[in-house]
Amino acid sequence: MTKRELRQLYKARRGELAGPQRLRFDDLMQLQFQQFDYSGIGTLLTYWPMSSNAEPNTHLFSGYLRHMLPGLVIAYPKTDRQQYSINALAIHEETIYLTNEWGITEPTEGEPVDPEEIDLVFVPMLVCDVQGNRVGYGKGFYDRYLARCREDVLKIGFSYFEPVEQITDTAEFDIPLTYCITPSATYEF
């Protein structure tokens, strides 16, 4: 299937999941996530889950890392809608967030983090294929950002659904995930 077809299908499938079922899936993904060795992680780029899109609760995963890795630098993306790009801003306890017109919650300010300093990125997605290619929301923000990161940056996507066999219209600029975590398994690519 194409990205467009998969995007439409998996947005609908995710929207059909009841709240308690999503909470259970988030807990199961947390158990999968806790199986990794994160000792080399110093900087995380995460994102605020969009409740309107029924996204997995990334706050669980970043909260776990904050607890396990004292001194972890946590950054959130700030979008530049004219350039279709994002920049990472380090957050702190007093950080103020605002939700933009696309429904994306972002920090209003923060210390910029160089993409080369990022060790781990939580990448938004709807579904991926068995090669690690993902279907996002169609604007290419994360692929452009990941191209600026180190080659060895860990890219983790969280999905309520298992990978599909193939996304038929991947492009050369698409950057595959390193791992996809689902409620029942972790896939390495």
Backbone as JSON, one array per atom type, in Angstrom:
{
  "sequence": "MTKRELRQLYKARRGELAGPQRLRFDDLMQLQFQQFDYSGIGTLLTYWPMSSNAEPNTHLFSGYLRHMLPGLVIAYPKTDRQQYSINALAIHEETIYLTNEWGITEPTEGEPVDPEEIDLVFVPMLVCDVQGNRVGYGKGFYDRYLARCREDVLKIGFSYFEPVEQITDTAEFDIPLTYCITPSATYEF",
  "N": [[0.84, -1.19, 0.0], [0.32, 2.34, -0.47], [1.84, 5.28, 1.09], [-0.1, 7.23, 1.51], [-2.51, 5.73, 1.42], [-2.06, 4.0, 3.59], [-1.78, 5.87, 5.64], [-4.37, 6.95, 5.81], [-5.85, 4.61, 6.45], [-4.62, 3.75, 8.91], [-4.88, 5.96, 10.57], [-7.62, 5.93, 10.91], [-7.92, 3.37, 12.1], [-6.48, 3.74, 14.48], [-8.03, 5.72, 15.66], [-10.25, 4.26, 16.29], [-9.61, 2.84, 18.52], [-10.42, 2.36, 21.86], [-10.17, 4.49, 24.76], [-9.34, 3.12, 27.26], [-8.18, 0.85, 26.1], [-6.04, 1.92, 24.63], [-4.53, 2.94, 26.77], [-3.78, 0.52, 27.99], [-2.28, -0.6, 25.9], [-0.23, 1.34, 25.79], [1.01, 0.85, 28.27], [1.94, -1.75, 27.82], [3.74, -1.26, 25.75], [5.52, 0.27, 27.17], [6.68, -1.67, 28.81], [8.07, -3.14, 26.87], [9.82, -1.14, 26.02], [11.41, -0.75, 28.27], [13.24, -2.77, 28.17], [15.57, -2.15, 26.87], [19.06, -1.14, 26.81], [19.99, 1.83, 27.95], [22.27, 3.17, 28.63], [24.16, 4.72, 27.21], [22.89, 7.03, 26.46], [22.54, 10.46, 26.3], [21.16, 12.65, 25.38], [17.86, 13.26, 24.45], [15.43, 13.52, 21.95], [12.15, 14.08, 22.01], [8.55, 14.05, 21.62], [5.43, 15.78, 22.06], [2.59, 13.92, 22.61], [-0.19, 13.87, 20.4], [-3.38, 14.17, 21.37], [-5.66, 14.34, 19.83], [-5.02, 12.78, 17.68], [-4.81, 10.33, 18.79], [-2.31, 9.37, 19.67], [0.43, 7.28, 20.82], [1.44, 7.41, 24.26], [4.03, 9.21, 24.73], [5.1, 10.49, 26.91], [5.28, 8.65, 28.97], [7.5, 7.08, 28.24], [9.63, 8.93, 28.01], [9.58, 9.86, 30.62], [10.35, 7.58, 32.03], [13.0, 7.35, 31.11], [14.03, 9.76, 32.12], [13.99, 9.21, 34.83], [15.74, 7.01, 34.97], [18.12, 7.95, 33.91], [19.85, 10.2, 35.25], [20.53, 13.6, 34.68], [19.94, 13.53, 32.01], [19.41, 15.19, 28.98], [16.54, 16.56, 27.76], [14.78, 17.21, 24.88], [12.41, 18.99, 22.87], [10.65, 19.21, 19.75], [10.52, 22.21, 17.8], [8.56, 23.65, 15.45], [9.18, 24.96, 12.21], [7.17, 26.25, 10.14], [7.27, 27.49, 7.65], [9.65, 26.61, 6.49], [9.28, 23.92, 6.59], [10.52, 22.42, 8.63], [12.13, 21.25, 11.66], [13.45, 22.2, 14.84], [15.4, 21.28, 17.63], [14.66, 21.94, 21.0], [15.97, 22.25, 24.18], [14.39, 21.39, 27.19], [13.14, 22.4, 30.47], [12.11, 22.34, 33.94], [10.49, 24.61, 34.2], [9.58, 25.17, 31.68], [7.4, 26.49, 29.26], [4.64, 25.51, 27.33], [2.95, 25.65, 24.2], [0.13, 25.03, 22.11], [0.16, 24.72, 18.68], [-1.4, 25.86, 15.54], [-1.65, 23.51, 14.1], [-2.15, 21.66, 15.96], [0.0, 20.74, 17.38], [1.89, 20.47, 20.25], [4.3, 22.53, 21.6], [7.47, 23.67, 22.97], [7.7, 27.04, 24.13], [10.05, 28.38, 24.31], [13.58, 27.7, 24.63], [16.81, 26.18, 25.05], [18.62, 25.81, 22.1], [19.41, 22.66, 20.62], [22.01, 21.04, 19.09], [21.64, 19.0, 16.21], [23.54, 16.98, 15.94], [24.15, 16.31, 18.53], [22.14, 14.79, 19.51], [21.13, 11.71, 20.83], [19.06, 9.89, 20.87], [15.97, 9.6, 19.27], [12.53, 9.95, 19.49], [10.28, 9.06, 17.16], [7.49, 10.31, 15.53], [4.75, 8.42, 14.26], [2.44, 6.52, 12.23], [2.31, 3.92, 11.25], [4.66, 1.34, 10.35], [6.8, -0.38, 7.97], [8.19, -3.71, 7.43], [10.82, -3.18, 6.9], [11.44, -0.96, 8.33], [10.69, 1.47, 7.35], [8.61, 4.28, 7.71], [5.25, 5.54, 8.1], [4.36, 8.72, 8.46], [2.92, 11.86, 9.14], [2.97, 13.11, 6.73], [4.38, 15.45, 5.98], [7.14, 15.46, 6.07], [8.84, 16.53, 8.02], [10.34, 15.19, 10.07], [12.02, 13.42, 8.63], [13.67, 15.25, 7.29], [14.87, 16.44, 9.54], [16.15, 14.22, 10.78], [18.06, 13.62, 8.89], [19.97, 15.45, 9.45], [21.07, 14.6, 11.79], [23.45, 12.55, 13.65], [24.75, 9.59, 12.08], [24.53, 7.32, 13.66], [22.42, 7.78, 15.4], [19.79, 6.75, 17.52], [16.62, 5.77, 16.45], [13.45, 5.6, 17.4], [10.23, 4.38, 16.97], [6.82, 4.33, 18.01], [4.11, 2.19, 17.94], [0.72, 1.22, 17.83], [0.17, -0.89, 16.3], [1.24, -3.78, 14.44], [4.08, -3.99, 12.17], [3.54, -3.41, 8.64], [3.79, -5.32, 5.58], [5.03, -3.98, 3.34], [5.72, -0.62, 2.42], [4.82, 0.91, -0.41], [5.66, 3.21, -1.74], [8.09, 4.42, -0.86], [10.7, 6.86, -0.55], [13.99, 8.02, -1.57], [14.88, 9.87, 0.3], [13.61, 9.18, 2.63], [14.01, 8.22, 5.96], [14.72, 5.34, 7.64], [13.47, 3.76, 10.65], [15.25, 2.77, 13.64], [14.26, 1.09, 15.57], [11.0, -0.28, 16.12], [8.48, -0.12, 18.43], [5.9, -2.05, 19.62], [2.78, -3.03, 21.22], [3.12, -5.79, 21.52], [5.67, -6.58, 20.67], [9.14, -5.82, 19.92], [10.66, -4.44, 17.16], [13.57, -4.65, 15.26], [15.51, -2.9, 12.93]],
  "CA": [[0.0, 0.0, 0.0], [1.06, 3.61, -0.49], [1.8, 6.03, 2.34], [-1.41, 7.89, 1.61], [-3.51, 4.71, 1.78], [-1.77, 3.54, 4.95], [-2.08, 6.98, 6.55], [-5.83, 7.0, 5.97], [-6.28, 3.39, 7.14], [-4.15, 3.65, 10.3], [-5.51, 7.03, 11.35], [-8.95, 5.42, 11.26], [-7.76, 2.26, 13.05], [-6.08, 4.28, 15.78], [-9.18, 6.43, 16.19], [-11.24, 3.27, 16.76], [-9.18, 2.26, 19.8], [-11.01, 3.01, 23.04], [-9.2, 5.03, 25.71], [-8.72, 2.09, 28.12], [-7.35, -0.05, 25.28], [-4.81, 2.65, 24.35], [-3.75, 2.95, 28.01], [-3.21, -0.81, 28.14], [-1.22, -0.72, 24.88], [0.89, 2.18, 26.22], [1.7, 0.13, 29.35], [2.65, -2.88, 27.22], [4.9, -0.71, 25.03], [6.48, 0.68, 28.21], [7.41, -2.88, 29.2], [9.01, -3.41, 25.77], [10.8, -0.05, 26.03], [12.29, -0.91, 29.43], [14.18, -3.87, 27.94], [16.77, -1.62, 26.22], [20.14, -0.56, 27.6], [20.06, 3.24, 27.59], [23.39, 3.77, 29.35], [24.9, 5.67, 26.4], [22.01, 8.11, 26.01], [22.69, 11.72, 27.03], [20.2, 13.64, 24.87], [16.66, 12.69, 23.85], [14.43, 14.35, 21.29], [10.84, 13.43, 22.1], [7.48, 14.92, 21.15], [4.21, 15.77, 22.85], [1.59, 13.16, 21.85], [-1.41, 14.6, 20.03], [-4.54, 13.38, 21.79], [-6.62, 14.31, 18.72], [-4.61, 11.7, 16.79], [-4.73, 9.11, 19.59], [-0.92, 8.91, 19.61], [0.96, 6.65, 22.03], [1.84, 8.36, 25.31], [5.48, 9.31, 24.8], [5.5, 10.98, 28.24], [5.66, 7.46, 29.76], [8.83, 6.63, 27.86], [10.6, 9.95, 28.39], [9.61, 9.88, 32.09], [11.17, 6.45, 32.45], [14.41, 7.7, 30.86], [14.41, 10.83, 33.06], [14.22, 8.54, 36.11], [16.87, 6.09, 34.87], [19.33, 8.63, 33.44], [19.98, 11.54, 35.81], [21.31, 14.46, 33.8], [19.47, 13.42, 30.63], [18.88, 16.39, 28.34], [15.33, 16.25, 27.0], [14.42, 18.28, 23.95], [11.18, 18.87, 22.1], [10.77, 19.93, 18.49], [9.84, 23.47, 17.53], [8.41, 23.61, 14.01], [9.26, 26.13, 11.34], [6.2, 25.85, 9.12], [7.66, 28.02, 6.35], [10.74, 25.79, 5.97], [8.93, 22.51, 6.81], [11.63, 21.85, 9.39], [12.04, 21.35, 13.12], [14.66, 22.38, 15.62], [15.26, 20.72, 18.98], [14.87, 22.88, 22.1], [16.06, 21.6, 25.49], [13.35, 21.86, 28.12], [13.43, 22.33, 31.9], [10.87, 22.27, 34.72], [9.68, 25.82, 34.03], [9.26, 25.36, 30.27], [5.99, 26.74, 28.91], [4.29, 24.89, 26.05], [1.75, 26.12, 23.52], [-0.3, 24.18, 21.01], [0.04, 25.53, 17.47], [-2.63, 25.67, 14.75], [-1.7, 22.13, 13.62], [-2.42, 20.79, 17.11], [1.27, 20.25, 17.91], [2.3, 21.18, 21.46], [5.73, 22.8, 21.5], [7.98, 24.64, 23.95], [7.74, 28.41, 23.61], [11.47, 28.76, 24.25], [14.49, 26.7, 25.16], [18.17, 26.2, 24.5], [18.73, 24.96, 20.91], [20.29, 21.5, 20.71], [22.55, 20.67, 17.78], [21.2, 17.65, 15.83], [24.65, 16.03, 16.14], [24.21, 15.96, 19.95], [20.99, 13.93, 19.85], [21.46, 10.28, 20.87], [17.84, 9.1, 20.71], [14.81, 10.36, 18.79], [11.22, 9.31, 19.38], [9.79, 9.53, 15.86], [6.05, 10.1, 15.37], [4.39, 7.54, 13.13], [1.17, 5.8, 12.27], [2.66, 2.52, 11.05], [5.89, 1.17, 9.58], [6.87, -1.67, 7.3], [9.17, -4.61, 8.03], [12.15, -2.63, 6.67], [11.61, 0.19, 9.2], [10.15, 2.69, 6.74], [7.42, 4.64, 8.47], [4.27, 6.48, 7.6], [4.11, 9.8, 9.4], [1.75, 12.68, 8.8], [3.05, 13.52, 5.35], [5.05, 16.72, 5.7], [8.57, 15.23, 5.96], [9.61, 17.26, 9.03], [11.29, 14.35, 10.78], [13.05, 12.93, 7.71], [14.62, 16.34, 7.1], [15.64, 16.6, 10.77], [17.01, 13.05, 11.0], [19.17, 13.72, 7.94], [20.97, 16.34, 10.07], [21.59, 13.92, 12.99], [24.51, 11.56, 13.43], [24.29, 8.36, 11.45], [24.25, 6.3, 14.68], [21.33, 8.18, 16.3], [18.72, 5.75, 17.65], [15.32, 6.28, 16.02], [12.43, 4.67, 17.89], [8.82, 4.7, 16.74], [5.87, 3.58, 18.84], [2.91, 1.94, 17.16], [-0.25, 0.29, 18.39], [-0.04, -1.94, 15.29], [2.43, -4.46, 13.93], [4.48, -3.48, 10.86], [2.97, -3.97, 7.42], [4.83, -5.95, 4.77], [5.8, -3.02, 2.55], [5.19, 0.67, 1.98], [5.22, 0.81, -1.82], [6.15, 4.46, -2.34], [9.15, 5.08, -0.1], [11.6, 7.68, -1.37], [15.38, 7.93, -1.13], [15.12, 10.74, 1.46], [12.97, 8.61, 3.82], [14.99, 7.64, 6.88], [14.05, 4.28, 8.4], [13.62, 3.65, 12.09], [16.15, 1.76, 14.18], [13.36, 0.16, 16.25], [9.58, 0.04, 16.3], [7.96, -0.8, 19.61], [4.46, -2.26, 19.6], [2.39, -3.66, 22.49], [3.49, -7.2, 21.65], [7.03, -6.9, 20.24], [10.06, -4.77, 19.47], [11.23, -4.77, 15.87], [14.84, -4.0, 14.97], [15.71, -2.8, 11.47]],
  "C": [[0.89, 1.25, 0.0], [0.97, 4.28, 0.88], [0.43, 6.66, 2.54], [-2.49, 6.91, 2.04], [-3.31, 4.24, 3.22], [-2.09, 4.62, 5.97], [-3.58, 7.04, 6.84], [-6.33, 5.8, 6.79], [-5.88, 3.41, 8.61], [-4.59, 4.83, 11.16], [-6.88, 6.56, 11.82], [-8.84, 4.3, 12.3], [-7.39, 2.77, 14.44], [-7.24, 5.01, 16.44], [-10.25, 5.5, 16.75], [-10.85, 2.66, 18.11], [-9.79, 3.06, 20.95], [-9.89, 3.46, 23.98], [-8.55, 3.98, 26.6], [-7.82, 1.12, 27.34], [-6.02, 0.63, 24.94], [-3.92, 2.71, 25.59], [-3.06, 1.61, 28.25], [-2.07, -1.02, 27.15], [0.0, 0.12, 25.26], [1.7, 1.48, 27.31], [2.51, -1.05, 28.79], [3.87, -2.4, 26.44], [5.97, -0.24, 26.02], [7.31, -0.52, 28.66], [8.44, -3.26, 28.14], [10.17, -2.41, 25.82], [11.83, -0.23, 27.14], [13.33, -2.02, 29.24], [15.5, -3.41, 27.32], [17.81, -1.19, 27.25], [20.33, 0.87, 27.11], [21.27, 3.95, 28.2], [24.17, 4.8, 28.53], [24.11, 6.89, 25.96], [22.2, 9.34, 26.91], [21.66, 12.76, 26.63], [19.09, 12.93, 24.11], [15.85, 13.78, 23.16], [13.13, 13.56, 21.3], [9.81, 14.37, 21.51], [6.27, 14.76, 22.06], [3.15, 15.0, 22.07], [0.32, 13.97, 21.62], [-2.61, 13.73, 20.38], [-5.58, 13.3, 20.66], [-6.27, 13.23, 17.7], [-4.43, 10.37, 17.51], [-3.32, 8.5, 19.53], [-0.53, 8.21, 20.91], [1.52, 7.71, 22.99], [3.36, 8.37, 25.49], [5.97, 9.84, 26.14], [5.91, 9.81, 29.15], [7.12, 7.1, 29.51], [9.9, 7.66, 28.24], [10.7, 10.06, 29.91], [10.45, 8.74, 32.65], [12.65, 6.78, 32.27], [14.89, 8.77, 31.83], [14.76, 10.22, 34.42], [15.51, 7.7, 36.07], [18.19, 6.78, 34.55], [19.41, 10.04, 34.01], [20.9, 12.37, 34.9], [20.92, 14.38, 32.34], [18.96, 14.77, 30.14], [17.69, 15.95, 27.5], [14.98, 17.47, 26.16], [13.11, 17.94, 23.26], [11.35, 19.63, 20.79], [9.98, 21.24, 18.49], [9.76, 23.55, 16.0], [8.59, 24.99, 13.39], [8.4, 25.77, 10.13], [6.53, 26.41, 7.74], [8.72, 27.12, 5.69], [10.43, 24.28, 6.03], [10.08, 21.8, 7.53], [11.33, 21.96, 10.87], [13.43, 21.61, 13.67], [14.38, 21.85, 17.01], [15.57, 21.8, 20.0], [14.89, 22.1, 23.4], [15.05, 22.23, 26.43], [13.86, 21.74, 29.55], [12.09, 22.38, 32.62], [9.95, 23.46, 34.5], [9.26, 26.06, 32.58], [7.75, 25.52, 30.09], [5.77, 26.18, 27.51], [3.02, 25.56, 25.51], [1.42, 25.16, 22.4], [-0.53, 25.06, 19.78], [-1.22, 25.19, 16.68], [-2.74, 24.28, 14.14], [-1.98, 21.15, 14.75], [-1.17, 20.21, 17.74], [1.66, 21.11, 19.11], [3.82, 21.27, 21.47], [6.18, 23.71, 22.63], [7.99, 26.04, 23.32], [9.16, 28.92, 23.49], [12.29, 27.63, 24.84], [15.84, 26.84, 24.49], [18.22, 25.29, 23.27], [19.74, 23.83, 21.13], [20.71, 21.14, 19.28], [22.1, 19.25, 17.44], [22.28, 16.59, 16.05], [24.76, 15.57, 17.6], [23.11, 15.0, 20.38], [21.44, 12.46, 19.78], [20.26, 9.4, 20.55], [16.71, 10.03, 20.28], [13.59, 9.47, 18.84], [10.57, 9.91, 18.14], [8.3, 9.27, 15.75], [5.75, 9.25, 14.14], [3.0, 6.98, 13.32], [1.42, 4.3, 12.16], [3.99, 2.49, 10.31], [5.82, -0.16, 8.84], [8.02, -2.48, 7.9], [10.62, -4.21, 7.72], [12.43, -1.41, 7.54], [11.19, 1.51, 8.58], [8.83, 3.01, 7.41], [6.49, 5.55, 7.66], [4.02, 7.47, 8.72], [2.87, 10.56, 8.97], [1.89, 13.4, 7.47], [3.75, 14.82, 5.03], [6.57, 16.58, 5.61], [9.45, 15.94, 6.98], [10.71, 16.39, 9.64], [12.36, 13.78, 9.86], [14.09, 14.0, 7.47], [15.48, 16.53, 8.35], [16.62, 15.44, 10.96], [18.2, 13.04, 10.05], [20.29, 14.59, 8.5], [21.61, 15.71, 11.31], [22.75, 13.0, 12.61], [23.91, 10.29, 12.82], [23.88, 7.3, 12.47], [23.14, 6.69, 15.66], [20.28, 7.06, 16.34], [17.39, 6.41, 17.31], [14.27, 5.25, 16.41], [11.05, 5.23, 17.58], [7.96, 3.8, 17.61], [4.58, 3.42, 18.04], [2.0, 0.95, 17.89], [-0.42, -0.94, 17.5], [1.29, -2.52, 14.83], [2.8, -3.87, 12.56], [3.74, -4.17, 9.71], [4.11, -4.55, 6.59], [5.67, -4.93, 4.01], [5.02, -1.74, 2.32], [5.72, 0.82, 0.55], [5.82, 2.08, -2.4], [7.16, 5.19, -1.45], [10.06, 5.83, -1.07], [13.01, 7.61, -0.79], [15.68, 8.8, 0.08], [14.41, 10.24, 2.73], [14.03, 7.93, 4.68], [14.29, 6.6, 7.75], [14.34, 4.36, 9.9], [14.74, 2.66, 12.42], [15.31, 0.66, 14.84], [11.93, 0.67, 16.14], [9.1, -0.79, 17.48], [6.44, -0.84, 19.51], [4.06, -2.88, 20.94], [2.89, -5.09, 22.64], [4.94, -7.52, 21.3], [7.84, -5.64, 19.98], [10.71, -5.26, 18.2], [12.5, -3.97, 15.67], [15.07, -4.03, 13.48], [17.18, -2.57, 11.14]]
}
